Amino acid sequence: MATLVEGDVHTFGSQLPAMFDGVKLAAVATVLYIIVRGLNLKSPYSPPELTYQDTPLMRYLLQCCPLLTKDYIPPQLWGKSGHIQTVLYGKMGRVSTPTPRGVRKFLPMPDGATATFDLFEALADHSTGDDITMVICPGIGNHSEKNYIRTFVDHSQRQGYRCAVLNHLGALPDIELTAPRLFTYGCTWEFAAMVTSVKQAFPHTLLVVVGFSLGGNIVCKFLGENPFNQDKVLCCISVCQGYNVLRAQETFLQWDQGRRLYNFFLADNMKKLILSHRKSLLDMNSCNISDADVSRLCAATSLAQIDDSVMRKFHGYSSLDEYYQQESCVHYMHKVTVPLILINSIDDPLVHPSLLAIPRTLSEKLPNVIFALTQHGGHLGFFEGAMLLPQPLTWIDKIIVELADAICHWERKTPARQERNFPNFKSKSTELVSKQAQAWSSVAALFQCEWPYG
């Protein structure tokens, strides 16, 4: 048996500190590597990637909207991580949130539901001198009291815009349901009622339509459902939506980018919202929701399970696929003839990259569409800041108002507005839709090849 002599023990002992130092250095290097990779610190800043046709309007937007062509610079330490941007938005919405003062409006719906929206008057004259109202549709389960909506409304008011913000049906905790249904991904009834109410209250106002996330799907579907919905609309701006609900829900079951985990938390929030109205829903004789459906709802761990057990039944859809197909704006967007600005972030963990083929193809084929894709921003984050602390206003707050301002000034220089106000609006709109439909045939073919179900 070999034995250690005194000299060998001394030599081995002298090497231990060096070995431990090497392990420490390796551990520190590993942690730093994970931080650099996880926070995407090496990712360069860049302006949005823009897809559009070369038209006078698009050239005018590029000239008047410097945020479209300048680098979007998020906070340096964490702003290049789409996950952190998304989580920070989800937890706090915005920082130093203002409290705009508005008036809540109640709208009885034909089916007995009661829609609500909040109206905020402008705090300054608009730069064009016109009366302009932003009609805003928030994200899933959101309303006018959410921090990101309050920040955006306050900024818009100060730039001369009146703001009308839809409160999704069932989203406000202190408003009871009066009919057996909640908001869905693509039901436009409440948004249409709000727009009609605004037009009636302010006959001379012009409209800028804005949708965030799920709200983007709703506003694009609303405008495409009927050409008369575009009357008095100057433009539509959609932020961080997924365009195809069926395809989006399929990607939500995947684990890449933690999408399945986000699905779980969104489903949990949705479950709590539905259960908060459980008594009023089940007490209504016309409700299609049974005790068995509520049991399945309580056990659900994904949005698809909630949609199948409860949500699709609010409008009588026979299957989940039918519900998703009918609720998706992708089947209506080609009928939108007003300027349509679609904004997404490539590091949005909720919107799968394959879904971005829809706005990219639309903007390539249709002259009224521009698609802006940022490198960073997450889902509805888009925070800005020097190093650690974000600024109260985000990049998305600024660029929406900048784009709206540019289009408002553009409309003053063109006869398009007069066409919308003249009696021949129907014939003009029909002619434009016909041209759009011809371009859309190739767009639809691309979607059909990629996703046979969408």
Secondary structure, DSSP 4 states (H G I P E B T S, - for coil): -----HHHHHHHHHHHHHHHHHHHHHHHHHHHHHHHHHTTTTPPPBPPEEE----HHHHHHHHH-GGGTSPB---TTTTT-HHHHHHHHHHHSSSS------EEEEEE-TTS-EEEEEEE--SS--TTS--EEEEEE-STT--TTSHHHHHHHHHHHHTT-EEEEEE-TTTSTTS--SSS----SS--HHHHHHHHHHHHH-TT-EEEEEEETHHHHHHHHHHHH-GGGGTTEEEEEEES--S-HHHHHHHTT--GGGHHHHHHHHHHHHHHHHHHTHHHHHHSTT----HHHHHHHHH--SHHHHHHHTGGGGGT-SSHHHHHHHH-GGGTGGG--S-EEEEEETT-TTS-GGGGHHHHHHHHH-TTEEEEEESS-TTTT----SSSSPPSS-HHHHHHHHHHHHHHHHHHHSTHHHHHHSTTHHHHHHHHHHHHHHHHHHHHHHHHHH-TT-
